[in-house]
Amino acid sequence: MPQNKYYFQKFENLQRERSLIKSFFRKSSDLTSAILLHLEETNKIFVENLPNAPILASVKWLLSDNQATKKPNNTRTDTIKSRIKNLEKQGLIFKDKNKNSHILTQKGKKVVSTLKEKYDILKKPWDKKFRIVVFDIPEKQRFWRTAVRDELNLMQYVLLQKSVYVGKYPLAKSFLEQLNEVGISQFVFIFTAEHVDKEEEIKKMLT
């Protein structure tokens, strides 16, 4: 029973983590991603490559000792404060009252690591190779069937036909390792090809 309880808790944690990552990839969540990534000290250059880079001035101002610097123009203070509160409730960041600053929790660091990995893949130039993913995951593993579909959508793959997707970019290594760990990789097949049938049509689908 304890072992079953452990796996159930791990499954619940995976569900929450995937839900968070999925929400952070929505266009409206660039601000949330910027807050998390700003708190990752080693990622300053990467953060500036986010789609809504201008919001960073506001994020940095609000997360620092903002009395010492001039408030940036068009600072979305209320919106940023709301996102920070949500991140605190989700257990991704906490406020260190001694330093008067916000810090990533271990959970937050894990989410940031996953975000960085996916963003890093998507910002690279396309290598002109097509990735084709075919899967047939049993009904009793429908959580992972949905997880695979969600991951493919996040990584900008498109549906060719039922359970067959094509995309430009490789899937994140951490996600593939996760599939292998839970025994789902046996149901997922990935092919890489330099040329495919109806290539021009597929390119249009992927733009």
N, CA, C and O of each residue as an XYZ file, in Angstrom:
828
protein
N       0.811     -1.222      0.000
C       0.000      0.000      0.000
C       0.845      1.272      0.000
O       0.562      2.185     -0.777
N       1.903      1.365      0.871
C       2.743      2.565      0.852
C       3.323      2.838     -0.525
O       3.415      3.991     -0.946
N       3.725      1.750     -1.247
C       4.298      1.929     -2.571
C       3.252      2.495     -3.528
O       3.551      3.383     -4.327
N       2.005      1.971     -3.445
C       0.929      2.484     -4.284
C       0.666      3.955     -3.987
O       0.415      4.749     -4.894
N       0.726      4.309     -2.695
C       0.512      5.695     -2.296
C       1.600      6.584     -2.882
O       1.325      7.698     -3.327
N       2.847      6.085     -2.882
C       3.968      6.849     -3.438
C       3.745      7.129     -4.920
O       3.924      8.260     -5.373
N       3.354      6.102     -5.677
C       3.157      6.275     -7.108
C       1.954      7.166     -7.402
O       1.960      7.918     -8.377
N       0.916      7.083     -6.558
C      -0.249      7.939     -6.749
C       0.130      9.404     -6.547
O      -0.288     10.271     -7.314
N       0.933      9.678     -5.498
C       1.373     11.045     -5.234
C       2.267     11.552     -6.362
O       2.165     12.707     -6.774
N       3.149     10.674     -6.861
C       4.037     11.056     -7.954
C       3.224     11.378     -9.201
O       3.533     12.326     -9.924
N       2.180     10.581     -9.452
C       1.302     10.800    -10.597
C       0.600     12.153    -10.474
O       0.512     12.903    -11.446
N       0.101     12.459     -9.271
C      -0.571     13.744     -9.043
C       0.390     14.906     -9.269
O       0.017     15.920     -9.860
N       1.626     14.757     -8.799
C       2.628     15.809     -8.989
C       2.917     16.033    -10.471
O       3.069     17.171    -10.915
N       2.992     14.942    -11.231
C       3.224     15.050    -12.669
C       2.071     15.782    -13.348
O       2.288     16.607    -14.236
N       0.849     15.478    -12.927
C      -0.318     16.150    -13.493
C      -0.247     17.654    -13.261
O      -0.479     18.447    -14.173
N       0.076     18.035    -12.026
C       0.150     19.465    -11.695
C       1.263     20.149    -12.485
O       1.083     21.245    -13.016
N       2.418     19.481    -12.554
C       3.560     20.071    -13.258
C       3.246     20.274    -14.737
O       3.553     21.326    -15.298
N       2.636     19.275    -15.371
C       2.317     19.383    -16.794
C       1.274     20.467    -17.030
O       1.321     21.173    -18.037
N       0.333     20.596    -16.100
C      -0.683     21.636    -16.216
C      -0.051     23.023    -16.142
O      -0.436     23.926    -16.884
N       0.925     23.190    -15.240
C       1.621     24.470    -15.104
C       2.399     24.811    -16.370
O       2.304     25.924    -16.888
N       3.170     23.844    -16.863
C       3.977     24.075    -18.061
C       3.076     24.444    -19.238
O       3.386     25.352    -20.008
N       1.967     23.733    -19.365
C       1.027     24.000    -20.455
C       0.501     25.429    -20.364
O       0.405     26.124    -21.376
N       0.161     25.866    -19.153
C      -0.381     27.219    -18.986
C       0.671     28.281    -19.271
O       0.341     29.347    -19.790
N       1.941     28.009    -18.940
C       2.996     28.991    -19.153
C       3.334     29.172    -20.628
O       3.962     30.164    -21.000
N       2.928     28.232    -21.470
C       3.214     28.345    -22.891
C       2.127     29.104    -23.648
O       2.261     29.348    -24.847
N       1.059     29.476    -22.958
C       0.055     30.309    -23.610
C       0.621     31.706    -23.769
O       1.404     32.161    -22.935
N       0.225     32.397    -24.844
C       0.771     33.731    -25.113
C       0.529     34.685    -23.958
O       1.364     35.542    -23.667
N      -0.615     34.538    -23.300
C      -0.954     35.449    -22.213
C      -0.087     35.230    -20.981
O      -0.125     36.026    -20.043
N       0.700     34.143    -20.979
C       1.503     33.829    -19.802
C       2.975     34.173    -19.962
O       3.799     33.737    -19.159
N       3.321     34.953    -20.994
C       4.710     35.377    -21.146
C       5.190     36.119    -19.904
O       6.348     35.998    -19.505
N       4.287     36.886    -19.299
C       4.638     37.640    -18.097
C       4.998     36.695    -16.958
O       5.994     36.905    -16.267
N       4.193     35.659    -16.761
C       4.467     34.685    -15.706
C       5.805     33.998    -15.943
O       6.595     33.829    -15.014
N       6.056     33.604    -17.186
C       7.331     32.974    -17.522
C       8.489     33.928    -17.267
O       9.542     33.521    -16.776
N       8.290     35.193    -17.601
C       9.347     36.190    -17.404
C       9.699     36.334    -15.928
O      10.871     36.460    -15.575
N       8.685     36.315    -15.069
C       8.930     36.421    -13.629
C       9.762     35.234    -13.150
O      10.757     35.407    -12.446
N       9.348     34.035    -13.535
C      10.073     32.833    -13.118
C      11.507     32.839    -13.637
O      12.451     32.557    -12.899
N      11.651     33.163    -14.913
C      12.972     33.098    -15.526
C      13.888     34.220    -15.041
O      15.108     34.060    -15.002
N      13.297     35.348    -14.675
C      14.106     36.432    -14.108
C      14.719     35.993    -12.781
O      15.830     36.398    -12.436
N      13.992     35.167    -12.046
C      14.479     34.706    -10.750
C      15.534     33.609    -10.882
O      16.162     33.217     -9.899
N      15.719     33.128    -12.089
C      16.769     32.141    -12.335
C      18.046     32.895    -12.700
O      18.182     33.358    -13.832
N      18.964     33.023    -11.779
C      20.134     33.899    -11.933
C      20.971     33.596    -13.165
O      21.554     34.508    -13.752
N      21.041     32.356    -13.559
C      21.920     31.992    -14.671
C      21.261     32.191    -16.020
O      21.821     31.802    -17.045
N      20.085     32.788    -16.038
C      19.314     32.802    -17.282
C      18.976     34.202    -17.782
O      17.965     34.383    -18.460
N      19.796     35.187    -17.463
C      19.469     36.567    -17.802
C      19.378     36.796    -19.309
O      18.456     37.463    -19.779
N      20.328     36.247    -20.071
C      20.313     36.440    -21.526
C      19.093     35.773    -22.140
O      18.440     36.330    -23.022
N      18.798     34.571    -21.657
C      17.660     33.828    -22.196
C      16.354     34.569    -21.957
O      15.502     34.635    -22.844
N      16.194     35.129    -20.758
C      14.958     35.835    -20.423
C      14.683     36.957    -21.412
O      13.532     37.199    -21.775
N      15.724     37.637    -21.847
C      15.546     38.770    -22.749
C      15.046     38.340    -24.126
O      14.636     39.183    -24.924
N      15.075     37.045    -24.409
C      14.583     36.550    -25.689
C      13.116     36.131    -25.642
O      12.587     35.617    -26.628
N      12.461     36.345    -24.516
C      11.037     36.036    -24.437
C      10.257     36.926    -25.402
O      10.685     38.044    -25.687
N       9.116     36.447    -25.910
C       8.325     37.227    -26.875
C       7.981     38.633    -26.407
O       8.004     39.568    -27.208
N       7.664     38.804    -25.131
C       7.288     40.123    -24.623
C       8.409     40.723    -23.792
O       8.200     41.105    -22.640
N       9.594     40.806    -24.371
C      10.767     41.297    -23.647
C      10.565     42.644    -22.947
O      11.119     42.825    -21.863
N       9.800     43.610    -23.503
C       9.633     44.905    -22.825
C       9.064     44.811    -21.414
O       9.268     45.723    -20.612
N       8.360     43.734    -21.094
C       7.794     43.628    -19.747
C       8.875     43.390    -18.702
O       8.624     43.533    -17.506
N      10.083     43.027    -19.146
C      11.133     42.692    -18.185
C      11.527     43.871    -17.306
O      11.852     43.693    -16.132
N      11.499     45.074    -17.869
C      11.845     46.251    -17.067
C      10.900     46.371    -15.878
O      11.318     46.690    -14.766
N       9.623     46.110    -16.129
C       8.627     46.177    -15.059
C       8.831     45.054    -14.046
O       8.739     45.266    -12.837
N       9.109     43.852    -14.562
C       9.324     42.699    -13.682
C      10.523     42.946    -12.777
O      10.444     42.752    -11.564
N      11.640     43.378    -13.373
C      12.858     43.617    -12.604
C      12.642     44.715    -11.562
O      13.125     44.621    -10.433
N      11.914     45.748    -11.958
C      11.666     46.862    -11.039
C      10.859     46.402     -9.833
O      11.163     46.774     -8.700
N       9.831     45.592    -10.077
C       8.939     45.180     -8.997
C       9.570     44.116     -8.102
O       9.275     44.063     -6.908
N      10.438     43.265     -8.664
C      11.045     42.195     -7.880
C      12.326     42.632     -7.177
O      12.909     41.870     -6.405
N      12.763     43.863     -7.447
C      13.974     44.367     -6.795
C      13.588     45.426     -5.771
O      12.409     45.636     -5.487
N      14.588     46.078     -5.231
C      14.324     47.183     -4.299
C      13.872     48.375     -5.130
O      14.677     49.240     -5.476
N      12.573     48.419     -5.451
C      12.093     49.390     -6.427
C      12.123     50.838     -5.937
O      11.834     51.755     -6.706
N      12.466     51.050     -4.681
C      12.572     52.417     -4.197
C      13.850     53.083     -4.718
O      13.957     54.309     -4.767
N      14.818     52.238     -5.105
C      16.128     52.772     -5.485
C      16.192     53.209     -6.943
O      17.114     53.926     -7.333
N      15.235     52.790     -7.744
C      15.265     53.130     -9.164
C      13.939     53.737     -9.593
O      12.918     53.584     -8.923
N      13.977     54.418    -10.706
C      12.772     55.058    -11.225
C      11.828     54.019    -11.817
O      12.257     53.091    -12.503
N      10.555     54.183    -11.546
C       9.552     53.262    -12.070
C       9.504     53.350    -13.594
O       9.367     54.445    -14.139
N       9.617     52.197    -14.304
C       9.580     52.215    -15.775
C       8.236     52.719    -16.290
O       7.219     52.629    -15.601
N       8.247     53.243    -17.498
C       6.998     53.686    -18.114
C       6.090     52.489    -18.376
O       6.561     51.392    -18.675
N       4.795     52.713    -18.259
C       3.789     51.684    -18.549
C       3.967     50.416    -17.719
O       3.681     49.316    -18.192
N       4.435     50.568    -16.494
C       4.608     49.412    -15.626
C       3.249     48.815    -15.262
O       2.374     49.507    -14.743
N       3.087     47.526    -15.542
C       1.823     46.844    -15.251
C       1.885     46.294    -13.827
O       1.860     45.083    -13.611
N       1.967     47.207    -12.866
C       2.214     46.824    -11.481
C       1.169     45.856    -10.944
O       1.516     44.824    -10.369
N      -0.106     46.179    -11.126
C      -1.170     45.330    -10.584
C      -1.142     43.938    -11.197
O      -1.316     42.938    -10.500
N      -0.922     43.881    -12.511
C      -0.883     42.586    -13.195
C       0.285     41.752    -12.701
O       0.138     40.558    -12.438
N       1.458     42.388    -12.575
C       2.647     41.662    -12.122
C       2.456     41.164    -10.693
O       2.793     40.022    -10.380
N       1.916     42.019     -9.828
C       1.680     41.615     -8.437
C       0.737     40.419     -8.369
O       0.928     39.510     -7.561
N      -0.282     40.431     -9.227
C      -1.245     39.330     -9.260
C      -0.569     38.024     -9.677
O      -0.827     36.970     -9.096
N       0.304     38.103    -10.695
C       1.012     36.900    -11.154
C       1.963     36.385    -10.072
O       2.094     35.177     -9.874
N       2.622     37.311     -9.378
C       3.538     36.915     -8.302
C       2.777     36.184     -7.200
O       3.239     35.162     -6.694
N       1.606     36.712     -6.830
C       0.773     36.064     -5.812
C       0.378     34.656     -6.241
O       0.401     33.723     -5.439
N       0.015     34.513     -7.517
C      -0.366     33.193     -8.029
C       0.802     32.212     -7.959
O       0.626     31.047     -7.604
N       1.995     32.695     -8.302
C       3.180     31.838     -8.254
C       3.496     31.422     -6.819
O       3.958     30.307     -6.576
N       3.245     32.323     -5.873
C       3.435     31.986     -4.457
C       2.445     30.902     -4.033
O       2.817     29.947     -3.351
N       1.178     31.055     -4.441
C       0.149     30.074     -4.094
C       0.453     28.707     -4.701
O       0.144     27.673     -4.109
N       1.057     28.713     -5.880
C       1.396     27.458     -6.559
C       2.662     26.822     -5.991
O       3.040     25.718     -6.380
N       3.312     27.529     -5.067
C       4.510     26.984     -4.432
C       5.753     27.053     -5.293
O       6.700     26.295     -5.081
N       5.760     27.966     -6.275
C       6.908     28.072     -7.175
C       7.917     29.120     -6.710
O       9.104     29.025     -7.025
N       7.448     30.115     -5.964
C       8.345     31.134     -5.424
C       7.913     31.475     -3.998
O       6.782     31.197     -3.598
N       8.821     32.076     -3.241
C       8.452     32.582     -1.923
C       9.233     33.865     -1.666
O      10.267     34.111     -2.286
N       8.728     34.674     -0.750
C       9.393     35.939     -0.451
C      10.304     35.773      0.752
O       9.866     35.385      1.835
N      11.575     36.073      0.542
C      12.558     36.068      1.624
C      12.494     37.441      2.290
O      13.017     38.420      1.757
N      11.859     37.507      3.444
C      11.647     38.799      4.107
C      12.954     39.431      4.570
O      13.062     40.654      4.655
N      13.950     38.591      4.871
C      15.244     39.132      5.304
C      15.937     39.895      4.176
O      16.556     40.935      4.399
N      15.819     39.357      2.963
C      16.465     39.991      1.809
C      15.496     40.874      1.028
O      15.891     41.555      0.082
N      14.222     40.856      1.432
C      13.176     41.618      0.745
C      13.159     41.303     -0.754
O      13.101     42.204     -1.590
N      13.211     40.014     -1.074
C      13.202     39.602     -2.476
C      12.520     38.243     -2.608
O      12.365     37.512     -1.630
N      12.119     37.923     -3.830
C      11.485     36.634     -4.096
C      12.523     35.628     -4.580
O      13.487     35.984     -5.258
N      12.307     34.366     -4.218
C      13.251     33.300     -4.542
C      12.475     32.096     -5.075
O      11.360     31.816     -4.634
N      13.077     31.393     -6.026
C      12.466     30.170     -6.544
C      12.539     29.057     -5.504
O      13.565     28.885     -4.846
N      11.452     28.301     -5.356
C      11.480     27.097     -4.536
C      12.082     25.969     -5.373
O      12.351     26.157     -6.560
N      12.295     24.804     -4.767
C      12.791     23.657     -5.524
C      11.808     23.285     -6.633
O      12.205     22.939     -7.746
N      10.524     23.362     -6.306
C       9.487     23.090     -7.307
C       9.576     24.108     -8.442
O       9.447     23.757     -9.615
N       9.798     25.372     -8.078
C       9.920     26.427     -9.077
C      11.125     26.221     -9.978
O      11.049     26.436    -11.188
N      12.244     25.801     -9.382
C      13.459     25.548    -10.168
C      13.231     24.432    -11.180
O      13.737     24.482    -12.302
N      12.463     23.423    -10.770
C      12.183     22.303    -11.676
C      11.336     22.766    -12.860
O      11.587     22.387    -14.004
N      10.326     23.593    -12.566
C       9.465     24.117    -13.629
C      10.262     25.015    -14.572
O      10.101     24.938    -15.790
N      11.126     25.869    -14.007
C      11.953     26.758    -14.824
C      12.880     25.951    -15.729
O      13.071     26.292    -16.896
N      13.453     24.882    -15.185
C      14.338     24.033    -15.976
C      13.604     23.454    -17.184
O      14.154     23.390    -18.284
N      12.355     23.031    -16.966
C      11.553     22.478    -18.057
C      11.205     23.557    -19.077
O      11.267     23.320    -20.283
N      10.838     24.740    -18.592
C      10.528     25.857    -19.488
C      11.732     26.207    -20.356
O      11.607     26.377    -21.569
N      12.890     26.314    -19.726
C      14.109     26.673    -20.443
C      14.423     25.660    -21.535
O      14.780     26.022    -22.656
N      14.282     24.389    -21.187
C      14.605     23.337    -22.149
C      13.728     23.450    -23.394
O      14.219     23.344    -24.518
N      12.430     23.665    -23.190
C      11.507     23.746    -24.324
C      11.732     25.024    -25.132
O      11.764     24.986    -26.362
N      11.886     26.157    -24.440
C      12.128     27.419    -25.142
C      13.437     27.358    -25.939
O      13.507     27.853    -27.064
N      14.462     26.753    -25.354
C      15.758     26.660    -26.036
C      15.645     25.879    -27.340
O      16.276     26.230    -28.338
N      14.840     24.821    -27.329
C      14.642     24.023    -28.545
C      13.923     24.846    -29.608
O      14.320     24.851    -30.773
N      12.863     25.540    -29.201
C      12.016     26.256    -30.156
C      12.667     27.512    -30.728
O      12.277     27.972    -31.801
N      13.649     28.069    -30.031
C      14.258     29.308    -30.543
C      15.413     29.030    -31.508
O      15.927     29.953    -32.138
N      15.823     27.760    -31.627
C      16.904     27.422    -32.553
C      16.392     27.409    -33.994
O      15.222     27.109    -34.230
N      17.261     27.731    -34.962
C      16.851     27.651    -36.375
C      16.484     26.208    -36.729
O      17.109     25.264    -36.245
N      15.488     26.052    -37.560
C      15.068     24.717    -37.989
C      16.176     24.066    -38.811
O      16.749     24.714    -39.687
N      16.484     22.817    -38.549
C      17.549     22.098    -39.259
C      17.062     21.428    -40.544
O      17.774     20.621    -41.141
N      15.833     21.772    -40.966
C      15.236     21.266    -42.214
C      14.879     19.778    -42.154
O      14.651     19.148    -43.186
N      14.833     19.229    -40.955
C      14.430     17.832    -40.798
C      13.033     17.767    -40.181
O      12.674     18.580    -39.330
N      12.263     16.791    -40.626
C      10.913     16.600    -40.110
C      10.931     15.520    -39.028
O      11.599     14.496    -39.165
N      10.186     15.768    -37.955
C      10.030     14.761    -36.898
C       8.601     14.231    -36.958
O       7.640     14.994    -36.862
N       8.478     12.937    -37.115
C       7.158     12.312    -37.194
C       6.973     11.433    -35.958
O       7.794     10.561    -35.674
N       5.896     11.673    -35.237
C       5.620     10.923    -34.009
C       4.336     10.121    -34.194
O       3.286     10.666    -34.537
N       4.444      8.824    -33.960
C       3.298      7.917    -34.053
C       3.133      7.246    -32.694
O       4.103      6.735    -32.134
N       1.921      7.243    -32.163
C       1.726      6.593    -30.862
C       0.378      5.881    -30.802
O      -0.590      6.272    -31.454
N       0.354      4.839    -30.007
C      -0.875      4.068    -29.780
C      -0.869      3.654    -28.313
O      -0.490      2.536    -27.965
N      -1.295      4.580    -27.469
C      -1.228      4.387    -26.019
C      -2.551      3.818    -25.509
O      -3.609      4.367    -25.819
N      -2.516      2.732    -24.736
C      -3.745      2.083    -24.253
C      -4.659      3.026    -23.472
O      -4.199      4.002    -22.879
N      -5.939      2.727    -23.479
C      -6.940      3.548    -22.799
C      -6.641      3.689    -21.314
O      -6.861      4.754    -20.736
N      -6.143      2.629    -20.692
C      -5.874      2.692    -19.251
C      -4.730      3.659    -18.925
O      -4.529      4.022    -17.766
N      -3.989      4.069    -19.951
C      -2.912      5.046    -19.786
C      -3.293      6.366    -20.454
O      -2.437      7.063    -20.998
N      -4.579      6.701    -20.409
C      -5.056      7.884    -21.146
C      -4.437      9.190    -20.648
O      -4.351     10.155    -21.407
N      -4.003      9.235    -19.375
C      -3.315     10.440    -18.902
C      -2.092     10.711    -19.770
O      -1.845     11.848    -20.172
N      -1.326      9.656    -20.056
C      -0.110      9.825    -20.842
C      -0.415     10.046    -22.314
O       0.359     10.686    -23.026
N      -1.539      9.517    -22.768
C      -1.956      9.785    -24.149
C      -2.231     11.281    -24.312
O      -1.831     11.898    -25.299
N      -2.922     11.847    -23.322
C      -3.187     13.286    -23.339
C      -1.897     14.077    -23.170
O      -1.705     15.111    -23.810
N      -1.010     13.583    -22.297
C       0.265     14.274    -22.051
C       1.109     14.339    -23.321
O       1.738     15.360    -23.601
N       1.123     13.246    -24.089
C       1.887     13.226    -25.342
C       1.290     14.225    -26.329
O       2.025     14.970    -26.977
N      -0.034     14.245    -26.446
C      -0.684     15.210    -27.351
C      -0.366     16.647    -26.935
O      -0.045     17.489    -27.773
N      -0.458     16.913    -25.640
C      -0.174     18.262    -25.140
C       1.265     18.668    -25.441
O       1.530     19.795    -25.859
N       2.190     17.732    -25.224
C       3.603     18.025    -25.473
C       3.844     18.322    -26.951
O       4.589     19.240    -27.294
N       3.217     17.550    -27.809
C       3.366     17.767    -29.251
C       2.806     19.131    -29.655
O       3.394     19.830    -30.480
N       1.682     19.499    -29.076
C       1.103     20.819    -29.368
C       2.013     21.940    -28.874
O       2.204     22.940    -29.567
N       2.579     21.773    -27.668
C       3.483     22.785    -27.125
C       4.707     22.970    -28.018
O       5.209     24.082    -28.183
N       5.178     21.864    -28.589
C       6.381     21.907    -29.416
C       6.053     22.156    -30.890
O       6.880     21.923    -31.772
N       4.829     22.634    -31.137
C       4.400     23.116    -32.458
C       4.281     22.017    -33.513
O       4.498     22.261    -34.700
N       3.937     20.814    -33.076
C       3.639     19.731    -34.017
C       2.199     19.884    -34.497
O       1.372     20.498    -33.823
N       1.910     19.323    -35.665
C       0.545     19.349    -36.187
C       0.079     17.918    -36.455
O       0.879     17.021    -36.722
N      -1.224     17.736    -36.375
C      -1.817     16.412    -36.569
C      -1.938     16.101    -38.058
O      -2.529     16.869    -38.817
N      -1.370     14.959    -38.470
C      -1.512     14.495    -39.853
C      -2.731     13.602    -39.990
O      -3.531     13.751    -40.914
N      -2.857     12.680    -39.064
C      -4.034     11.826    -38.959
C      -4.052     11.292    -37.533
O      -3.160     11.619    -36.750
N      -5.024     10.494    -37.181
C      -5.171     10.059    -35.799
C      -3.870      9.483    -35.238
O      -3.322      8.512    -35.760
N      -3.391     10.113    -34.151
C      -2.187      9.675    -33.432
C      -0.915      9.723    -34.271
O       0.053      9.023    -33.972
N      -0.913     10.543    -35.315
C       0.295     10.755    -36.127
C       0.521     12.262    -36.245
O      -0.311     12.984    -36.795
N       1.654     12.723    -35.722
C       1.970     14.149    -35.721
C       3.297     14.395    -36.436
O       4.160     13.518    -36.499
N       3.440     15.609    -36.973
C       4.704     15.990    -37.593
C       5.107     17.366    -37.071
O       4.259     18.229    -36.845
N       6.412     17.559    -36.882
C       6.911     18.837    -36.392
C       8.316     19.105    -36.889
O       8.945     18.254    -37.518
N       8.799     20.307    -36.597
C      10.141     20.707    -37.030
C      11.211     20.418    -35.981
O      12.379     20.220    -36.314
N      10.808     20.395    -34.727
C      11.796     20.367    -33.650
C      11.762     19.056    -32.867
O      10.707     18.434    -32.746
N      12.904     18.636    -32.339
C      12.923     17.422    -31.508
C      12.176     17.656    -30.203
O      12.070     18.790    -29.736
N      11.668     16.599    -29.627
C      11.008     16.712    -28.329
C      12.061     16.853    -27.231
O      13.204     16.423    -27.384
N      11.651     17.460    -26.133
C      12.576     17.690    -25.025
C      13.076     16.363    -24.457
O      12.307     15.420    -24.271
N      14.362     16.313    -24.190
C      14.977     15.099    -23.658
C      14.332     14.682    -22.341
O      14.127     13.493    -22.097
N      14.011     15.658    -21.490
C      13.417     15.341    -20.186
C      12.059     14.667    -20.344
O      11.703     13.788    -19.560
N      11.295     15.082    -21.364
C       9.983     14.476    -21.592
C      10.138     13.036    -22.077
O       9.404     12.151    -21.638
N      11.083     12.799    -22.973
C      11.322     11.443    -23.472
C      11.798     10.527    -22.344
O      11.422      9.356    -22.284
N      12.625     11.067    -21.457
C      13.088     10.283    -20.307
C      11.925      9.949    -19.382
O      11.859      8.861    -18.810
N      11.010     10.902    -19.246
C       9.829     10.685    -18.414
C       8.960      9.563    -18.985
O       8.470      8.710    -18.246
N       8.775      9.574    -20.305
C       7.994      8.515    -20.960
C       8.648      7.151    -20.754
O       7.966      6.150    -20.537
N       9.960      7.127    -20.825
C      10.688      5.872    -20.635
C      10.561      5.381    -19.194
O      10.409      4.187    -18.938
N      10.627      6.331    -18.259
C      10.562      5.992    -16.832
C       9.228      5.348    -16.460
O       9.186      4.429    -15.642
N       8.137      5.832    -17.063
C       6.810      5.310    -16.704
C       6.349      4.192    -17.639
O       5.217      3.719    -17.533
N       7.225      3.771    -18.552
C       6.897      2.639    -19.414
C       6.010      2.963    -20.597
O       5.393      2.066    -21.172
N       5.933      4.246    -20.974
C       5.074      4.647    -22.091
C       5.848      4.710    -23.407
O       5.246      4.675    -24.481
N       7.164      4.801    -23.335
C       7.962      4.946    -24.558
C       7.780      3.775    -25.522
O       8.006      3.919    -26.723
N       7.373      2.618    -25.002
C       7.158      1.455    -25.874
C       5.985      1.660    -26.833
O       5.862      0.950    -27.831
N       5.124      2.638    -26.525
C       3.957      2.903    -27.371
C       4.162      4.116    -28.286
O       3.268      4.483    -29.048
N       5.345      4.732    -28.203
C       5.614      5.964    -28.956
C       6.795      5.737    -29.900
O       7.854      5.266    -29.485
N       6.598      6.079    -31.179
C       7.646      5.898    -32.183
C       7.952      7.251    -32.830
O       7.045      7.972    -33.247
N       9.243      7.584    -32.906
C       9.663      8.876    -33.448
C      10.594      8.645    -34.641
O      11.582      7.917    -34.546
N      10.258      9.278    -35.758
C      11.063      9.164    -36.971
C      11.565     10.552    -37.369
O      10.844     11.541    -37.240
N      12.800     10.614    -37.849
C      13.373     11.864    -38.344
C      13.684     11.693    -39.822
O      14.349     10.734    -40.216
N      13.199     12.630    -40.645
C      13.381     12.504    -42.098
C      13.756     13.853    -42.707
O      13.257     14.897    -42.287
N      14.638     13.815    -43.702
C      15.017     15.044    -44.406
C      13.999     15.400    -45.479
O      13.841     16.567    -45.836
N      13.312     14.385    -45.989
C      12.291     14.623    -47.009
C      11.064     13.772    -46.704
O      11.180     12.636    -46.244
N       9.886     14.339    -46.967
C       8.635     13.614    -46.751
C       7.709     13.841    -47.935
O       7.877     14.795    -48.695
N       6.745     12.968    -48.083
C       5.753     13.121    -49.136
C       4.908     14.369    -48.851
O       4.655     14.699    -47.693
N       4.474     15.056    -49.905
C       3.672     16.279    -49.774
C       4.387     17.309    -48.883
O       3.782     17.946    -48.019
N       5.677     17.442    -49.126
C       6.534     18.267    -48.275
C       6.087     19.726    -48.203
O       6.063     20.316    -47.123
N       5.734     20.307    -49.345
C       5.343     21.720    -49.354
C       4.052     21.943    -48.570
O       3.903     22.952    -47.882
N       3.125     21.000    -48.678
C       1.875     21.108    -47.918
C       2.149     21.068    -46.418
O       1.574     21.832    -45.643
N       3.037     20.163    -46.028
C       3.359     20.017    -44.606
C       4.087     21.254    -44.087
O       3.848     21.688    -42.960
N       4.972     21.820    -44.903
C       5.673     23.044    -44.492
C       4.680     24.168    -44.215
O       4.837     24.924    -43.256
N       3.659     24.273    -45.059
C       2.636     25.304    -44.859
C       1.878     25.063    -43.564
O       1.526     26.006    -42.855
N       1.629     23.792    -43.259
C       0.931     23.456    -42.017
C       1.755     23.844    -40.793
O       1.204     24.169    -39.741
N       3.075     23.807    -40.939
C       3.972     24.052    -39.810
C       4.376     25.517    -39.658
O       5.105     25.863    -38.729
N       3.911     26.375    -40.559
C       4.265     27.794    -40.457
C       3.208     28.556    -39.676
O       3.333     29.766    -39.487
